[in-house]
Amino acid sequence: MKKVEISIYCASDRFNYGDLLFPLILHKFISLKISGVNIDNYAMEDSDLSSLGGMPTYGLKRLISDGRKKNNHYVIVAGGEVLGATWFKLYRYILPQKFSFLCRIINKLFSQNILDSVVRKLYSSRLVSPFVLSAEEFGGNTKIIFNTVGGSSLEAHSNSFRKRIASIVEESLYVSVRDYETETILKENGVRQVHLAPDSAVVMSDLFPSHELNQMVCQEVEKIFSEFSKGYWCFQVSEDHARNNLEVIAAQIDKVHQQFNIGVVLLPIGRASGHEDQIPLRKISERLNSPWRLPESIGVFDIMALIAGSRLYAGTSLHGVITSTSFAVPRIGLTHKVPKLAAHLKCWDITEFQHCVEFEELAMGTDSAMRVSKEILNDKCNELIGKANFVLNQLVKEVNNDASIELVNHDGQ
């Protein structure tokens, strides 16, 4: 039997909840399906966020080097809004937070092409975009797979950029995308086989069920569960979207408490540079009259467990919404200024949740969301998990057919 080498590649070298989920999901799923597979994890940089539930990564240069030596090698671009991502934008997310303001200034002073060219040289790379890999980079020794990736941000790029990205994606072994907008853009630019599926992270409740999660949480989360024993809801917001809305948000959170008499967990899902949820959430907490908790030192599974156990999730994070979907929790997407979130809701969620809510409408949106029945929430959860599992299984079958490997089935999926 051939030994299969799989390299999972995504932005899991920084603390951003969704990016850290992808390798966890794929490692567990693929290991259940392929016997004797060797799986390595890569990102733009070497990293080790295992203390926060993430998986250690090797950097992009190592991925290219390793890939040129490996046989029977498959690289899975594991997910995220990667097709329209640019070099400088992704690089700034890796930098320490003290450089965040400087990066904003640089971004205004220099053109995107110049900034991307500088960062590309740092990585000695010819890639158009950091996560749009070509088999050519590996000397033809590797097959590329794109797994439920996003590309709605391609709309903001030039026609020539979109065509270049599409021409590379067209050469890959298997392509699945997570929303209609990405599917349409790729097909319009010549990609013939595009499979539409929910973001693969939605299967998390199958792989990490609530009763297991609750045994994995830190003491800080256990304390929140105890203090909010009558229930709580989760609120999250990124700094970019909260900056000019702090007073409005705080007033709306207090209204939710008046309506439902439950506390709020101010949940920092992203703490990497350029995300920094903890900054606006701390400022919001100082304006609240209602009971709140802002966890300081939580990891991936703590975030997952807090959302899974909540009465409702509201936030700008796509993977906060996807987590609530996976655990059949009512949810609100904030705001229309987050295109990838709007694209997901429009494509996959129930009618009541398909449109993003603005900050000033949060309390009203909460009241509406909490009225959705558990039966409807469970049905949507099961539907999306089924669709995501189908495409993940197809991905495994493509590797099987290409490499003639032995499949195993531990879970009946």
TAGI-V200241 format. One line per field, one symbol per residue. ss: DSSP state (@ for helix, = for strand, . for the rest). phi: phi as a letter, one per 40 degrees, with the letter a starting at -180 (. if undefined). burial: I if it has 16 or more other C-alpha atoms within 10 Angstrom, else O. Layout:
ss->???
phi->???
burial->???
This chain:
ss->....=====......=@@@@@@@@@@@@@@@@@=...=====....=..@@@....==.@@@@@@@@@@...=====..=......@@@@@@@@..@@@@@@@@@@@@@..@@@@@@@@@@@............@@@@...========..@@@@@..@@@@@@@@@@@@...====..@@@@@@@@@......==...@@@@@@@@..@@@@.....@@@@@@@@@....====...@@@@...@@@@@@@@@@@@@@@..====...=......@@@@@@@@@......==......@@@@@@@@@...====..@@@@@@@@@...=====....@@@@@@@@@@..@@@...=.@@@@@@@@@@@....@@@@@@@@@@@@@@@@@@@@@@@@@@@@@@...=......
phi->.cccbbbcbaccbacbdccccdccccdcccccbbcgcbbbbbacbcaabccbgcbdbcccdcdcccccbcbfbbbbccigcccbcbdcdccccccdcccccccccdcccbcdcccccccdcdcfbbccbdbbcbddcbggcabbbbbfcbacccdcccdccccccccccdcccabbbbadccdcccccbhccbbbcacdccccdcccbcdccdccbcccccdccdccbcchabbbbaccdccdbbccccdcccccccccbfbcbccbccbbcdgbfdcccccccdcbcbccabbcbbbbdcccdcccdcccabbaccdccccccccbfbdabcbbccbdccccccccbccdcbcbcbcdcbdccccdcccccccccccccdccccccccdccccdccccdccbfbccbacbgc
burial->OOIIIIIIIIIIIIIIIIIIIIIIIIIOIIIIIIIIIOIIIIIIIIIIIOOOIIIIIIIIIIIIOOIIOOOIIIIIIIIIIIIIIIIIIIIIIIOOIOOIOOIOOOOOOOOOOOIIOOIIOOIOIOOIIIIIIIIOIIOOIIIIIIIIIIIIIIOOOOOOOIIOIIIIIIIIIIIIIIIIIIIOIIOOIOIOIIIIIIIIIIIIIOOIOIOOIIOOIOOOIOOIIOOIOOIIIIIIIIIOIIOOOIOOIIIIIIIIIOOOOIIIIIIIIIIIIIIIIIIIIOOIIOOIOIIIIIIOOIIIIIIIIIIIIIIIIIIIIIIIIIIIIIIIIIIIIIIOOOOIIIIIIIIIIOOOIIIIIOIOOIIOIIOOIOOIOOOOIOOIIIOIIIIIIOIIIOIIIOIIOOIOIIIOOOOOO
